[in-house]
């Protein structure tokens, strides 16, 4: 972001010194696109102030829904983010995603678990048994 004094200098250089965009850019060590944006902003609004930053989307995971999330984490502390997300969607009737839940959990100072909480399959060999087989071979 370009500072307010630089923005004002761009306008002065153009209107008072009648410099071209490339000359202003070289003089003030900014890009020509910056010169163009600042002068267009001045033309359109009369100000060189930058546009306000966007606010983004607000998370639906606030208030009551956040309390439901806290309860789910207390009930199933070993659940993955995906499992908590599915349970939250079902219980709180809210549209959300695992990434939103992950951000909410981070705001709540919870860490996340990467693996599923379901027990391992009896038909799937354990790592220890696989390692023992490999060592015998």
C-alpha positions in Angstrom: 0.0 0.0 0.0 1.3 3.4 -0.9 1.5 6.0 1.9 -0.7 9.2 1.9 2.3 11.5 1.3 3.3 9.5 -1.8 -0.3 9.6 -3.1 -0.3 13.4 -2.6 3.1 13.7 -4.4 1.7 11.7 -7.3 -1.2 14.2 -7.7 1.1 17.2 -7.3 3.6 15.9 -9.9 0.9 15.3 -12.4 -1.2 18.5 -11.9 1.5 21.0 -11.0 4.6 19.7 -12.7 2.8 18.1 -15.7 4.9 15.0 -15.5 3.9 11.8 -17.4 2.9 8.6 -15.6 6.3 7.0 -16.4 8.2 10.1 -15.1 6.2 10.2 -11.9 6.7 6.4 -11.4 10.5 6.8 -11.8 10.7 9.9 -9.6 8.7 8.4 -6.7 9.9 4.8 -7.1 6.4 3.4 -7.6 4.8 1.5 -10.5 3.0 3.1 -13.3 -0.1 1.2 -12.3 0.1 2.8 -8.9 0.3 6.2 -10.5 -2.7 5.4 -12.6 -4.8 4.1 -9.7 -4.0 7.1 -7.5 -4.9 9.6 -10.2 -8.1 7.7 -11.2 -9.1 7.6 -7.5 -8.5 11.4 -7.3 -10.6 12.0 -10.5 -13.5 9.8 -9.3 -13.7 10.7 -5.6 -11.7 13.9 -5.2 -9.6 12.1 -2.6 -6.3 10.1 -2.7 -7.3 7.9 0.2 -7.2 4.2 -0.5 -10.4 2.3 -0.8 -11.5 0.6 2.4 -10.4 -2.9 2.8 -13.0 -5.6 2.3 -14.6 -7.2 5.3 -14.8 -10.8 3.9 -17.4 -13.3 4.9 -18.4 -13.6 8.5 -18.2 -17.1 10.0 -21.5 -18.7 10.9 -19.7 -20.3 13.8 -20.5 -17.7 16.4 -22.8 -17.5 19.5 -25.0 -20.5 19.9 -23.4 -22.5 17.1 -20.0 -22.0 18.7 -21.4 -23.3 22.0 -22.6 -26.4 20.2 -19.1 -26.8 18.7 -17.6 -26.6 22.2 -20.0 -29.2 23.5 -19.1 -31.5 20.5 -15.4 -31.2 21.3 -16.0 -32.0 25.0 -18.1 -35.0 24.0 -15.7 -36.3 21.5 -12.2 -34.9 22.1 -10.6 -37.4 19.9 -12.8 -36.6 16.8 -11.1 -35.2 13.7 -12.1 -31.9 12.2 -14.1 -33.7 9.5 -16.0 -35.7 12.1 -16.7 -32.6 14.2 -17.9 -30.7 11.1 -20.3 -33.5 10.2 -21.7 -33.6 13.7 -22.0 -29.8 13.9 -23.9 -29.6 10.6 -26.3 -32.3 11.8 -26.7 -30.9 15.3 -26.7 -27.1 14.7 -28.3 -27.2 11.3 -25.7 -24.9 9.9 -23.8 -24.9 6.6 -20.1 -24.9 7.2 -16.9 -26.6 6.0 -14.0 -28.3 7.7 -11.8 -25.3 7.1 -14.3 -23.0 8.9 -14.5 -25.4 11.8 -10.7 -25.7 11.9 -10.4 -21.8 12.1 -13.1 -21.7 14.8 -11.3 -24.4 16.8 -8.1 -22.4 16.5 -9.8 -19.3 17.8 -11.0 -21.4 20.7 -7.4 -22.6 21.3 -8.1 -26.2 20.5 -5.6 -28.3 18.6 -6.7 -30.7 15.9 -6.2 -34.4 15.3 -5.3 -35.7 11.9 -6.3 -39.3 12.1 -9.8 -40.9 12.4 -11.0 -41.7 15.9 -12.6 -45.0 14.8 -10.9 -48.2 15.9 -8.5 -49.9 13.5 -9.8 -52.7 11.3 -9.2 -56.3 12.5 -8.4 -57.3 8.9 -5.8 -54.6 8.4 -2.4 -55.7 9.6 -0.9 -53.5 12.3 2.4 -51.7 11.7 4.1 -53.9 14.3 3.0 -57.1 12.6 4.0 -55.7 9.2 7.4 -54.7 10.5 7.9 -58.2 12.1 7.0 -59.9 8.8 9.4 -57.7 6.9 12.2 -58.4 9.4 11.7 -62.2 8.9 11.8 -62.0 5.2 
